[in-house]
């Protein structure tokens, strides 16, 4: 029976969907796991806009893409429901509130960061962030390391970045090569796990149900693919070309745009995986932020809605502000422009992946040749995140280096945050808020 008109005919208008995507952008706390769970509850269980099977099919594609999977999932569903404008609306509104909040918070941080109250807040937040990164390594590792080979890939990636100081892109390429070869000779070791937290089943048909035919706009077409890639190229080349022409290749804005374009293509495994690469560039190579500011930026990213990778907006704002790109009288403008530019170049690839790859995914399922390299990359990500946890722990517990004093209050806060996260399964936001308040108290009590 043809159900194209009876099942898929839009019973949810674009403007109704727009209202939901707007709301989602302001309440999407809790990192990708929390954001995906929230979308599942709203879109699958309560609103019945999409079925469980179709939701997970879209999610599995987003999980193996570089970039923020929750934002890409929102873009995918918006695109599937209401064509390109639906995808743009869903994806942009997922990011926009976070961008505005981070610009405001970064300005307060960099302008008033030495105020005792602000310093106390961050003194408490930093140990909590260290515990959160450790939890991220455990969470991803428990899902990704399904056999001894993947454990070996994770261990090798840790040694490569911790002991050998190899760049993150090289580690990604090495892991992808292992997956490419292994997927052909030992495919059973690289079966991509499609299991996510099981949610409640819902009764009744969904707007996009299991048997709903793929809508016309989501069918693969070579002409449409070429159009999407051409538009994407123009949207990247025009601003990048203008920056290079007006400011020069070595200018901070140009280098930020180029650097975060590369970062956007390397974020396999989520934001935690690319943070070491961002650290290498933003702290060591370009000096846009200090190590302490990098940790503070991650803390702000954890406490605001939207993708955690939005920490790049904080990095860009601080870098643009401190370097006074537009002169001493336009510090806020310099930071805001840098943050907006970096956000544009960071998220543009995510939209292209959905609009260009979505039609293929709607017609192709479970292609191991495609997923095996990405499974290996996810395993390597675990080792990279563990290195990131050690980096954060070092700067938090020994703020003056190993030759300095051990910061035992920070150690107590880190252990307490770890217990709250691992044993009592407390919400990340709750842990950060409590840690921040304790930090203020400690700053007031301790000399």
N, C-alpha and C positions, 0 to 999 in steps of 0.2 A: 504494500500500500504506500502511495506517495504521501509523505507527511510534510512536504516542504512548506506548504502554506498554512497547515493547521497547527504545526508544532513550532516552526521557527519564525512565523510571522510576528514581527515585533509587538509584543504586548507591553513592553517596557520602552517608553519613549527615550530618546537621547537625553532630554532634559531631566527626566526622572533619574536616569543613570548618572548624569552629571552631578546631581545633588548628592548621590551616594559617594561618588569619587571625591567630591569636595570634603565631605565629612570624614572619609577615610584618611585623607591627608593629615588631618589634625589629631587623629586618635591612633595612628599606626605606631604605637610604642612597642618595645619588647624585642627588637631585632627581627630578622627574617622569620624565625620560627613563630614568634608571636603574631607578626603581620599576616603570615600565611594562614595561621589558625583563625585569625579574625576574619579574613576573607572567606575561608571555608564556612565558618558559622553563618556569616551574613548571606553569601551568594549561593551556597549549596543547600544548607539546612533551612534557613529562615525564608529567604526570598525566592529560592528555587529558580534562579536565573540560569544555572548551569548544573548538570548532573555530576555526581561524584566521579564517574569514570572520565568524563571529559575534563573536569577540573584537574584530576591527577595527570591526565595525558599532557595537558598544557604545562603543569608544574614540572613534570619530568624533563620537558624540553628546556624550561627556564633554569633548571638546576644544573644542566651541563653547559650553559652559556657562560661566557665571562660577563660579569656585571651583577647588579643587585637582583636576585631572583624574585623577590616579592614585588618590586616595582615592575619588573618585566612581566610577571604573571598578571598584574593589574592591567598592563598595557595589552597583553594578549587577549584577555577576556573582553576588555573594552573594544578592541579591534574586531573580535569575533561577533560581538553583539551589534555594533554600530559603525562598522567599517573604519577607515583611517581616522576620521575625526573622533570616533569613540576611543580608539587606542591612544591618540594624542592627549585627549582630555584626561583619561585615566592615568596615564604615565606622568603627565605634567603636574596634575593635582596631587599625585603621590609625593612629589619632590618639593613643590613650591612652598608650602608652609614651613618645611624644614629649612629651606634656604633663607627665608626671611628671619626666622628665629635665630639661626646660627649667625647671620650678619649682625643682628642686634646683640646677641650674647658675646660674640667675638669682639665687638666694639667695646662693650662694658669691660670685658676681660683685659683687653690690651690697654685701654685708657685708664682703668681703675684697678688693675690687677694687684697693685701693691697695697690697696686698702685692706686692713686687717680682716674684715669680714669675708671678702672675696678670697683672700689668701687662706683663711681657715677652711672655707668650703672646699677648695681644691686640695688642701692638705688631707682632708678626709676622703675625697673622691679618688685620688690617685691609687691608694692601696686597694680600693674596691675594684677599680678598672683592672688591676693586675690579676685579681681573683677571677674576674669575668673573662679575661683572655685565657686563663687556665681552663675555665669551664668550657670555653669555645673549643679548645684543643680536644678536650675529653668528649664533647658532644659530637664533633665531626669525626673524630677517630673511632668512636663506638659505632658509627654508621658506615664509615668508609673502609675501615681495615678489617675486611672479612676473611682474609687468609694470610699465610706467612709471606707470600710474595708482596702483597700490599703493605704489610708491616715493614718489610725490608725497604721498599720504596720510601716510606715515611722516614725511617731511620737514616737512609742515605741522604735525603733532602735536608734533614736536620744537621748532619755532619757537613754537608756542602755549604750551608749558609752560616753555620756557627763557627766551624773550625777552618774552613777553606775560604770563607767570605766570598763565595761565588754569587754573582748577581741573580736576582729572582727570575728574570726572563730565561736565563740559561737553565735553571732548575726546572722550569715549566716545560721547556723544549725537551730536556732529557726524559722527564716523566712521560711526556706525550709519545716519545719514541719507544719507550718501554711498552706502553699501552698499545701502540700501533702494531708492534711485532708480536707481543703476547696475545693480543686479541685474535691473531691468525693461527698461532700454534697452540695456545692454551686458552681458548675462549671462555671455558668454564670459570677461569679465575678473574675474568673481567666483566661478568654479568652485572650491568648497572642495576643497583637496587632501586626499585620503584616504590618501596614502602616508605610511607611517611606516617605520622601519627594518625591512627585510625579515628575517624570521627563518626558521629552518629549518622545512621541512615535516615533518610527522609522519605516520606511517602509522597506519591503524586508525581506527575511528569514535570520536568524542568523546561524552561524556555528553550535551552539548548540541551536536549536529552541525549541518552546513549545512542539512539537510532536516528537522531535528527541529521538529515543530509548536510554536508558541508555547504554553506551559503556560497553564492556565486562569487562574491568578492574574495573569498578565502580559498578558491581553487587556484592551483598553480598555473601560471602563465608566464612564458618567457618574456613577453613584451612588458608585462607589469613588473617583473623582477628587474629588468633593465631600467625601467622608469624609477623604481625605488632606489636603486643603486646610484643612478645619475643625480637624483634629487639629493640623496645623502652626500654625494661627493661635492655638490655645489654648496650645501649647507656647511660643509667643513672647509672647503677651499676658500670661499669668499672671506669669512672672518679671519682665517689664518693668513691669507694673502694680504689682507688689509693691515693686520698687525705687523707683518714682516715689512711691508712697504712703508708704513707710517712710523714705526718705532725701530725697526731693524731686528734681525734674527736673534741677536744677543740680549735684547731687552727682556726684562723680567716677565712682562705679560705674554710675550711671544713664547718664551721658554716654558712658562707655566702651561700654556695652551698645548704645546707640543708634548710636554712631559705627561700631562694628565690624559691626553689622547692615548698615549702608549699604556698608561696605567689602566685605562678603561678596557683595553683589549687583553689584560692579564689578570683580571679579577676572578679567576676560577676559584670556586670554593667560598666566595663571599668576601666581604670587606676585610676580615681579619687576615685573609691570605695575601692581600695586596699591600697591607700596611707596611711590611718590611721593605717593599720596593719603594713606597712613598717615603718612608723614613730615609732610605739610602739617598734618594734624590733631594727631598725637601730639607733634610737636616745636614747630611754630609756633603753632598755635591753642590747645592745652590745656597744653603744657609738661609732659607726662607723662614724657618722656625728653629728653635732650640729643642733639645730632647725633652726638657720639662714642658715646653709648650705643646709638643706633639702628644704627650700623655694627657695634658689638659684638654686638647682638642678632641681626643677620643672620648674623654669623660663627657664633654658637651654633646658629642654625637650620640652617646648612650642615653642621654637624658632628654633628647628631643625626638619628636616623631619623624618618620621617614627612614630611608636607608642609612645604615651606619656609614657607608662610603661617603656620605655627606660631610664627613670630617675633612674632606678635601677643600670644602668651601671655607672652613675655619683656617686651614693652612694657607690658602690663597689670601684670605682677608688679612691675616696677621702679616704675611709676607709683603703684600701691597702697602699696608699701613706703615710698617716699620721702615720700609725702603722709600717711603714718601714719593711714590711714582709720579704724582702730579704736583709735587711741591708741598711745602710745610703747611700751607693753608688749606689743603684738600686731602687730608689724611683719610678721613672716612670715605670720601669718594673713591680714592685709590683702592682701599680695601674692598669696597662694595663692587667696583668694576671687576677687580681680580676674582672675587668670589663668584660673580655671575658668569664670567668667561669660563672659569674652570668647571663650573656646573654644566655649562653648555657642552663643552668638549668631553666631559666625563660621561654624560648620559645620551649624547647623540648616537653612539654605537648601539646602545640598548634598544632604541626605537628601530634602528635599521635591522637588527637581528630579528625582531618580531615581525616587522612588515615584509622583510625579504624571506625569512625562514619559516614564518607561520604557515603559508600555503603548503610548503613541503611537509611540515610536521602533520598537517591535517590529512595528508595522504600517505605518509610513511610512518611505520611503527617499529620500534625496537630494533633498529639497525645497529648491530654490535660493532661494525666497522667504524661507525660514527661515535659510539659511546665508550668503547674500550680505552682510547687515549685519554678521554676526559675522566674516566674512573681512576686511571693511574695518576693524573694530575691532582685529583681530589686527595688521594693518598699522600702525595708529596706535600700538599698543603698542610697536613697535620704536623709534619716536622717543622715546617716554616712557622706555624703559629706557636709551637712550643718554644722556638727560638725567640719569638716576639715576647712571650711571657717572661722569659729569662731577662730580656732587655729591659722590660718595664720593671721587673722586680729589682734589678740592679740599681736603676736610677731612683727607685722609691725607697729602698732600704739603706742604700749608701749614697745619699744625695751629693756627697762631696768626694765620691770615689772610695775604693777599698781602703785608701790610706786615711779616710775620715771616720767619723763615729757611725756606729750602727744605729739606725733610727728605730728603736724598739716600739714606740707608739704606732708607727706605721705598720710594723710587723704584726702587732696585735690586731689592728684594724683589718689587715689583709687576711689573717687567719679567720677572724670573725666573719668577714664577708664570704670567704670560702665555705665555711660551715653553713651559713645561711643559704648559699646557692646550691651546694651539693647535698647536704643532709636534709634541710628543711624545704628545699625547692622554692625558695622565695623569688618573687619577681625582681628582675634586674633593676627596675626603676625604684622599688622599695629599698633595695640594698644600697643603691647610690644615694638616695635621699637621706637615709639613716646615717650612712658613712659621712656625708657632708655635714650633717648636724653635729656628729661626734667630733669631726675635725675642727669645727668652730669652738666647741667646748675645750678641746685639747689645746688649741692655740691660746685660749684665754687662761687655762689653768697652768700650763707649762711655761717656764721661763723662756 
